[in-house]
Each structure stands twice: as structure tokens, then as C-alpha cells.
Amino acid sequence: VFAYMDNNRGLPVVSSFSQDGTLTSWEQDYTITGSTGHYVNLGIDSDNGIHTVFHHRGLTLDVRYTHWDRLVFSEVVDSREGLFTSLAMKGDVPCVSFYDGYDQDLIYSCRENGTWETRQVLKEGNMGDYSQLVMTNGETPNILYYDGTSDSLRMMTKPGIGSWKQVDIDID
């Protein structure tokens, strides 16, 4: 299973290969709102449910989410201009990280009980380009990102108790 943006039609697509080599594809069913599906990222839950997150560049600039087994239309995760979206499953809960292109902040959000709980992880300077979210042991969020202020690769991690902690990966 993989996700990509169909640049010719300006929408996100999910495709799956079966054991016999058959390719099945699903696409987001709207194009009247303008190009969407930039920075599409995919996650799969424990029931093999397919989830995607992406940057929407239609009438509004925002972050969108689709659970392909339940919806054909996306829902808004956050109204900020979310670039470099990344998705990881925390158990069966979809969580995303993204770079707020307007305020240049690193953002983290999880969909709990049908609503998105969003947190600003970093806001000082140009933080969060190329965000990549990974869950350690399926529970601990780790966001790898580019720190444009210091030209460094860093990671933020959130232990079960306490606040986000910064880890330096590659500092010049």
C-alpha cells in the first residue's frame, strides 16, 4: 500500500497491490477546490485500515486527513498552512506532525475521540521543515525535523510524562 499525489489531477491517491499483482487505486473525490495532496503521508492501523495526511492547497491552505476505509472526503486536521506532513499510528490513533509554513513552527496533533488535539511543539525561529513522525513502541512520539535557524537536524521526543525534549542529531 502506498500514497502519492497525482499531480496531473491535483489530488491524493492510495494504491494497493494484492498477492496476485493486481493494482487497486482510490482517489480523493474532489478537484473543484484546487490542487490538494501535497506532502501526502500514509499510516496503517492494526486492522489494516489506511490513513493519510496531506497539505491541502485548495480554497484554503490547511492540513487534511482521510481514513480511506471510512471516508472518501478528507477532514481538516488544522487550519494552518501545514507543510511536510507526516503520519504515524499511536496504537490505532492517527497522529500527525507538520511544519506551519506561515508561522514557521513545528506542530503535533492526534485524533482522540473524534476530534484533533493539536499542540505547538516548537515556535522559536524557523523550526519544523521536513518533519518526520515516528512512534517508539507504538506510544512515544518522536519528530525528526530540520532547524532552519541553526541549520541543524534535530528531534523532539515526548515521554509519557513531562514535556517535549529536544535531541540534537546533526549540529554544524
N, C-alpha and C positions, 0 to 999 in steps of 0.2 A: 504494500500500500504506500502510495506517495501522493504529495500535493504539489501543485505548481500554479502559477498564474498564466493563463492563456492570454498572451499579450495582444494577439490579433482581435480578440473579442473583449478584452479588459475585464476578466472575471476569474475567480479561483476555481480550480478543478481538482478533484480527487480521483485517482485511478487505482485499480487493484488488479493484480494478476492472480488467476486461480491456478490450482495444481496442474490443470491441463494446458496452461499457457494462454487462456482466454483473458483478454483485457476488457474490464468494465470501467466506465468513467461516469462521474456525476459532476455537474457544474452548478454553481450558484445561479439561480434562475432570475436574474435581473441585470439589465445593462443600461436601462434608461437613466440611472443615477450617475453614470460616468464610470470611468476606469476604477476597478477595485481588485483586491487580491495581491497587492504588493507585499513583499516580505512574508508570504504565506508559510506557516509552520504547522506541523501535524503532530498529534499525540493519539495513542490508542489506549483505551481503558481495559480493565480486566475482563470485560465481556466482549472484547474486540470491537467496541464502539469507536468510531472515528470522529476526532475533534480537530478543528483547525482554528487558527487565529491569523489575522491579516490586517494590513493597513488599508483603509478604505479612502479612495481619493475621488469620491463622487461629489454630491452636492455639499457634503460635509467632510472634513478630514478627521477621521476617528479610527479607533481600533474595533474590529468586528470579530465575532466568534460564531462558529457553526458546529453543532453536534449533528453530523451527517445522518445518523440513524433516526433522528427525531425531527429535524428541520430541513427545509430546502432554502430558507432565507436565514440571513445572519441576524444576530442581535448585537447591540452596541455594548462593548466592554467598558469603554471610557471615551469621552468626547474630546480628549486631547489628540493632537496630531501624533499618533503612535507609529514610530518608525522602528525597524529592526525588531519586529515582534518575534517572540519565542514562546513555545507552549510546552509544558511538562505536566504529567498527571501526578497528583498527590493522593495516592490511593486511586479512587475514581473521581476525584475532584479536579477539574481543569484549572490550571494556574498559568498565568502569562507574565512575561516581562516585556518591557518595551522602552524605547527612548522617546521622550516627549520632545519632538522636533522644534516646538515653539519655545519652551522654557529651558530646554537642554537638561532635562532631569531623567533619572532612572526610576521607572515605575514598576510595581509588582501588584498583581491582582489575582484573587481566586474566586471561583463561583461557588459560594456556600448558600445552601437553602434557596436556590433560585435567583440570588442576586450577587452582583460582583462587589467584593470587598477590596478596595483599592488603597494602596499605600505608596507614598512617595519615599523611595529608598534613599536617594541622594539628590541634593538640589544645589550644591555649591559648585559653580563653574559648569563646564561642558562635560557632563557625566552620563554615560549610558549607551554611546554608539555601539553598534554590533552586539547588542545584548543577546546572551545565550543562557537559557534557564535549564538547570538540571536538578533533579531531586535525588539527594543521597538517601539510600534506604527507603525510597518512596515517600519520605516525610520532610526532609530538611532541604529548603530551597537554597540553591547556590546560583548566583547570576554572574557569569563572566561578562566583562564589558571593557570597552575602550574609554580611558580617561583622557579626553581631548585637551584638558587644561594642562596636564603634565606629560602628555604623550606617552602614556603607560597602559599596560594591560593589567587589570585588577579583577578581583572577585569580591562580591558581597555574599555572606552566608548568614542564615538566620537560624540559630539553635532553637530548640523547643522553648526555652525560657530565656528572656532577655532581648536585647535589641540586635539589630543588624551589625555584623562585624566585617570590617574590610580586610582582605588578604591581598598582599602585593604579589603579583605573578612575574611581571617583567617591567622593571622601572629603569629608565635610562637617566 
